[in-house]
Amino acid sequence: MTQRSVLFLAAAAWLLIPVAGAFAQDACAPACAPACAPVCKPVVPCVQKTVWVRQVCTEMRTVRCVQYVPQQKEYTVHVVKLVPETTTVEKECIEWTTETRTKEVCYTTCKPVWETVTREYTVMVPKCEKVQGTRKVCKMVPVKETRKICVDEGCWEERPCQPCCTIRGHHHRRVVTACCPPTPDACAPPAATCKVWVSKPVIKEVEVTCLRPQWVEEPCEYIRVVCVPEKRTCQVQVCRWEKEQHVKQVSYTVCVPKKVVRPVQVTVCKQVVEPVVKTCTVMVPCVVEKQVPVCVCKRVPVTVTVPARTRHCLPRRGVVADACCDT
C-alpha cells in the first residue's frame, strides 16, 4: 500500500467519525433521558496496519568504467640523413700574373723666363688752388624796441617813530616778543619823528636798443686741394712661362690572365634512409570496477494505527469519540 492510499484512508476515517458517534448515541441513550443528561461517548476500536513509505538513501554500488592508462610503445621511423662525400675533381681556373712592360711617354714642362718691361701708370697728384666763394656770417644788429618797466616814484615823509618789536630765534623758530606802545603822559616831551619812504610804483614804456643775430652772406677766398692725374713710366720684371716637350721611358705593371688546371676537392651530400626506433607514451583504455555512491529510493514498511470500519460504533455527528488512533 502506498503513502497516497494511507492518506486517503485516514481522511475517510476522519469524515466517518461524526457519523459513527451519532449512531452510537442513538443506540446507548434511552428515549426518556432528560435533556441535561451527559452525552454518551462511544469507544472507537483501532486497528494496526502496515504501510509502505518511500525513503531516499545513498548506497555504494560497483560500477564498470573506462579508464586510460599510459603505456610505453616502440615504433620504427625511417629518417633521411645527409652523408657528406668528398671527391677530387680537376677543374680549369684562371690565375692572374703580373708582367712588367716599358713604354715612351711624352710630357710638357713649363719654364719661367723673366723679362724687363716698361709700363705706364697714372698717379693722382694733389695741387692747391685759390677759389672765390661766399660764406654766411652771423652779425649782431642793433634794434630799437619799446618795453614796459615799473618805476618807483615814491618820496620821503616824516612820520612819528613807532616802537619796534624784537625778533628772536629759538629752536629754528622765530619768536616775536610783544611790545606795547608807551602810555601817553601829559608832561612828557613830544614824540620824535622819522623819515619813511613811501613807495609809488608806476608802469612806463621805455625805448631800448638790443642786439639781434642776423646771417649775412659775404665774399671770401679759400684754398682748395685738387688731385690732378699724371702719367708716369716704370720698369717691371715680368715672368713668362715657356712650354717644352720631353720624351721618357716609363715602366708599368700589367695583370695577365693565365689558364691553369688544378685538382679541387668537392664535397657532395647524399641522402641515406635509416630506420630509427622511437619510444612514445600511448594512453590505452581499460575497464575498471570501482565503488560509486548512488541515491536510491526504497519502500520501507511502517506500522500505522487506524480506526476499524464498524458501522454500529461510529460516533454521532457533533459527538467527540475517544482518541485511539495515531496522530
Buried (B, 14 or more C-beta within 10 A) or exposed (E): BEEEEBEEBBEEBEEBBBBBBBBBBEEEEEEEEEEEEEBBBBEBEBEEEEBBBEEEEEEEEEEEEEEEEEEEEEEEEEEEEEEEEEEEEEEEEEEEEEEEEEEEEEEEEEEEEEEEEEEEEEEEEEEEEEEEEEEEEEEEEEEEEEEEEEEEEEEEEEEEEEEEEEEEEEEEEEEEEEEEEEEEEEEEEEEEEEEBEEEEEEEEEEEEEEEEEEEEEEEEEEEEEEEEEEEEEEEEEEEEEEEEEEEEEEEEEEEEEEEEEEEEEEEEEEEEEEEEEEEEEEEEEEEEEEEEEEEEEEEEEEEBEBBEEEEEBBBBEEBEBEEBBEE
